[in-house]
Amino acid sequence: MTSPVSATVGASRNGVVAARHLARWLGLAATPTFAIMAVLTAMLDGPADMLCGSGHGAMLGGMVPMYLLMSAFHSAAWLRLIAERWGRWLYCEAACK
């Protein structure tokens, strides 16, 4: 029979694995979400852009550049995923020959 302490340790480990898995997918979801928000804000040009920017014609003012920067900063998860897949592909290519 399993003691309550060892059962709790196993459950805790599963929780950590699940949290890491969820965090990875949330990181992957951030980049396209911010990119879509930038496109929608640029197309709709709502009143929030007027509040956050210094007016029309400002190069770095407003919500669109902020969303694009957020998308760029969160792209590390996508770059990591691409690097992992590329590494597996190269390993498979070398091993299969």
C-alpha atoms as an extended CHARMM CRD file, in Angstrom:
* protein
*
        97  EXT
         1         1  MET       CA              0.0000000000        0.0000000000        0.0000000000  PROA      1               0.0000000000
         2         2  THR       CA              1.2240000000        3.4860000000       -0.8020000000  PROA      2               0.0000000000
         3         3  SER       CA              1.7980000000        5.8850000000        2.0410000000  PROA      3               0.0000000000
         4         4  PRO       CA              0.0920000000        9.3060000000        1.8420000000  PROA      4               0.0000000000
         5         5  VAL       CA              3.4670000000       11.0590000000        1.6810000000  PROA      5               0.0000000000
         6         6  SER       CA              4.6730000000        9.1670000000       -1.3990000000  PROA      6               0.0000000000
         7         7  ALA       CA              1.2860000000        9.5900000000       -3.1030000000  PROA      7               0.0000000000
         8         8  THR       CA              1.4920000000       13.3550000000       -2.5350000000  PROA      8               0.0000000000
         9         9  VAL       CA              4.9960000000       13.4970000000       -4.0210000000  PROA      9               0.0000000000
        10        10  GLY       CA              3.7950000000       11.7140000000       -7.1700000000  PROA      10              0.0000000000
        11        11  ALA       CA              0.8170000000       14.0170000000       -7.5080000000  PROA      11              0.0000000000
        12        12  SER       CA              3.0590000000       17.0380000000       -7.0380000000  PROA      12              0.0000000000
        13        13  ARG       CA              5.3980000000       15.8360000000       -9.7840000000  PROA      13              0.0000000000
        14        14  ASN       CA              2.4580000000       15.3460000000      -12.1620000000  PROA      14              0.0000000000
        15        15  GLY       CA              1.2430000000       18.8390000000      -11.3190000000  PROA      15              0.0000000000
        16        16  VAL       CA              4.6360000000       20.3290000000      -12.1410000000  PROA      16              0.0000000000
        17        17  VAL       CA              4.7580000000       18.4890000000      -15.4630000000  PROA      17              0.0000000000
        18        18  ALA       CA              1.2450000000       19.6620000000      -16.3120000000  PROA      18              0.0000000000
        19        19  ALA       CA              2.1030000000       23.2570000000      -15.3520000000  PROA      19              0.0000000000
        20        20  ARG       CA              5.2200000000       23.2050000000      -17.5510000000  PROA      20              0.0000000000
        21        21  HSD       CA              3.2220000000       21.7960000000      -20.4570000000  PROA      21              0.0000000000
        22        22  LEU       CA              0.5440000000       24.4690000000      -20.0370000000  PROA      22              0.0000000000
        23        23  ALA       CA              3.1530000000       27.2350000000      -19.7520000000  PROA      23              0.0000000000
        24        24  ARG       CA              4.8050000000       26.0850000000      -22.9740000000  PROA      24              0.0000000000
        25        25  TRP       CA              1.5160000000       26.1940000000      -24.8960000000  PROA      25              0.0000000000
        26        26  LEU       CA              0.6020000000       29.5710000000      -23.4270000000  PROA      26              0.0000000000
        27        27  GLY       CA              3.9810000000       30.8800000000      -24.5570000000  PROA      27              0.0000000000
        28        28  LEU       CA              3.2760000000       29.6260000000      -28.0680000000  PROA      28              0.0000000000
        29        29  ALA       CA             -0.1600000000       31.2580000000      -28.0210000000  PROA      29              0.0000000000
        30        30  ALA       CA              1.1690000000       34.6980000000      -27.0320000000  PROA      30              0.0000000000
        31        31  THR       CA              2.9880000000       35.5740000000      -30.2640000000  PROA      31              0.0000000000
        32        32  PRO       CA              0.1180000000       35.0500000000      -32.7260000000  PROA      32              0.0000000000
        33        33  THR       CA             -2.3260000000       36.6190000000      -30.2620000000  PROA      33              0.0000000000
        34        34  PHE       CA             -0.3180000000       39.8400000000      -30.0640000000  PROA      34              0.0000000000
        35        35  ALA       CA              0.2240000000       39.8310000000      -33.8440000000  PROA      35              0.0000000000
        36        36  ILE       CA             -3.5340000000       39.5210000000      -34.4370000000  PROA      36              0.0000000000
        37        37  MET       CA             -4.1710000000       42.2990000000      -31.9270000000  PROA      37              0.0000000000
        38        38  ALA       CA             -1.6910000000       44.5420000000      -33.7770000000  PROA      38              0.0000000000
        39        39  VAL       CA             -3.4110000000       43.8950000000      -37.1150000000  PROA      39              0.0000000000
        40        40  LEU       CA             -6.8800000000       44.4680000000      -35.6950000000  PROA      40              0.0000000000
        41        41  THR       CA             -5.8100000000       47.6490000000      -33.9360000000  PROA      41              0.0000000000
        42        42  ALA       CA             -4.1600000000       48.9470000000      -37.1020000000  PROA      42              0.0000000000
        43        43  MET       CA             -7.2480000000       48.1870000000      -39.1810000000  PROA      43              0.0000000000
        44        44  LEU       CA             -9.8400000000       49.4430000000      -36.7360000000  PROA      44              0.0000000000
        45        45  ASP       CA             -7.8130000000       52.3280000000      -35.2370000000  PROA      45              0.0000000000
        46        46  GLY       CA            -10.0200000000       52.5380000000      -32.1680000000  PROA      46              0.0000000000
        47        47  PRO       CA            -10.1710000000       55.1950000000      -29.4550000000  PROA      47              0.0000000000
        48        48  ALA       CA             -7.6950000000       53.3170000000      -27.2190000000  PROA      48              0.0000000000
        49        49  ASP       CA             -4.9790000000       54.0950000000      -29.7490000000  PROA      49              0.0000000000
        50        50  MET       CA             -5.7390000000       57.7950000000      -29.3660000000  PROA      50              0.0000000000
        51        51  LEU       CA             -5.3160000000       57.5740000000      -25.5870000000  PROA      51              0.0000000000
        52        52  CYS       CA             -2.0720000000       55.6010000000      -25.6170000000  PROA      52              0.0000000000
        53        53  GLY       CA             -0.3360000000       57.3450000000      -28.4970000000  PROA      53              0.0000000000
        54        54  SER       CA              0.8630000000       60.8650000000      -28.9440000000  PROA      54              0.0000000000
        55        55  GLY       CA             -1.4020000000       61.3010000000      -31.9360000000  PROA      55              0.0000000000
        56        56  HSD       CA             -1.5120000000       60.1930000000      -35.5220000000  PROA      56              0.0000000000
        57        57  GLY       CA              1.7680000000       60.2410000000      -37.3600000000  PROA      57              0.0000000000
        58        58  ALA       CA              3.8850000000       59.3190000000      -34.3340000000  PROA      58              0.0000000000
        59        59  MET       CA              6.2840000000       56.6090000000      -35.4130000000  PROA      59              0.0000000000
        60        60  LEU       CA              6.5680000000       54.7090000000      -32.1110000000  PROA      60              0.0000000000
        61        61  GLY       CA              3.3880000000       55.8400000000      -30.3980000000  PROA      61              0.0000000000
        62        62  GLY       CA              0.1760000000       53.9140000000      -29.9930000000  PROA      62              0.0000000000
        63        63  MET       CA             -0.9310000000       50.3790000000      -29.4750000000  PROA      63              0.0000000000
        64        64  VAL       CA              0.1870000000       48.8360000000      -32.7800000000  PROA      64              0.0000000000
        65        65  PRO       CA              3.9510000000       49.1590000000      -32.0950000000  PROA      65              0.0000000000
        66        66  MET       CA              3.3840000000       47.9400000000      -28.5460000000  PROA      66              0.0000000000
        67        67  TYR       CA              1.5860000000       44.8060000000      -29.7890000000  PROA      67              0.0000000000
        68        68  LEU       CA              4.2960000000       44.1940000000      -32.3860000000  PROA      68              0.0000000000
        69        69  LEU       CA              7.0110000000       44.4950000000      -29.7370000000  PROA      69              0.0000000000
        70        70  MET       CA              5.1030000000       42.1520000000      -27.4360000000  PROA      70              0.0000000000
        71        71  SER       CA              4.8100000000       39.6820000000      -30.3000000000  PROA      71              0.0000000000
        72        72  ALA       CA              8.5590000000       39.9140000000      -30.9530000000  PROA      72              0.0000000000
        73        73  PHE       CA              9.4510000000       39.4880000000      -27.2800000000  PROA      73              0.0000000000
        74        74  HSD       CA              7.2460000000       36.4110000000      -26.9880000000  PROA      74              0.0000000000
        75        75  SER       CA              8.6050000000       34.7830000000      -30.1640000000  PROA      75              0.0000000000
        76        76  ALA       CA             11.3190000000       32.9370000000      -28.1940000000  PROA      76              0.0000000000
        77        77  ALA       CA              8.9390000000       30.0260000000      -27.5990000000  PROA      77              0.0000000000
        78        78  TRP       CA              8.4240000000       29.6450000000      -31.3640000000  PROA      78              0.0000000000
        79        79  LEU       CA             12.1550000000       29.9010000000      -32.0460000000  PROA      79              0.0000000000
        80        80  ARG       CA             12.8210000000       27.2470000000      -29.4090000000  PROA      80              0.0000000000
        81        81  LEU       CA             10.1920000000       24.9430000000      -30.9420000000  PROA      81              0.0000000000
        82        82  ILE       CA             11.6390000000       25.4000000000      -34.4390000000  PROA      82              0.0000000000
        83        83  ALA       CA             15.1700000000       24.7380000000      -33.1580000000  PROA      83              0.0000000000
        84        84  GLU       CA             14.0500000000       21.5580000000      -31.3800000000  PROA      84              0.0000000000
        85        85  ARG       CA             12.2730000000       20.2420000000      -34.4700000000  PROA      85              0.0000000000
        86        86  TRP       CA             15.1710000000       21.2180000000      -36.7310000000  PROA      86              0.0000000000
        87        87  GLY       CA             17.6110000000       19.4390000000      -34.3980000000  PROA      87              0.0000000000
        88        88  ARG       CA             15.4900000000       16.2790000000      -34.4240000000  PROA      88              0.0000000000
        89        89  TRP       CA             15.2770000000       16.3890000000      -38.2020000000  PROA      89              0.0000000000
        90        90  LEU       CA             19.0500000000       16.7790000000      -38.5600000000  PROA      90              0.0000000000
        91        91  TYR       CA             19.6350000000       13.9590000000      -36.0700000000  PROA      91              0.0000000000
        92        92  CYS       CA             17.2340000000       11.6910000000      -37.9890000000  PROA      92              0.0000000000
        93        93  GLU       CA             18.9020000000       12.5560000000      -41.2910000000  PROA      93              0.0000000000
        94        94  ALA       CA             22.3490000000       11.6910000000      -39.8800000000  PROA      94              0.0000000000
        95        95  ALA       CA             21.1520000000        8.4930000000      -38.1680000000  PROA      95              0.0000000000
        96        96  CYS       CA             19.2400000000        7.2160000000      -41.1820000000  PROA      96              0.0000000000
        97        97  LYS       CA             22.2100000000        7.3210000000      -43.5510000000  PROA      97              0.0000000000
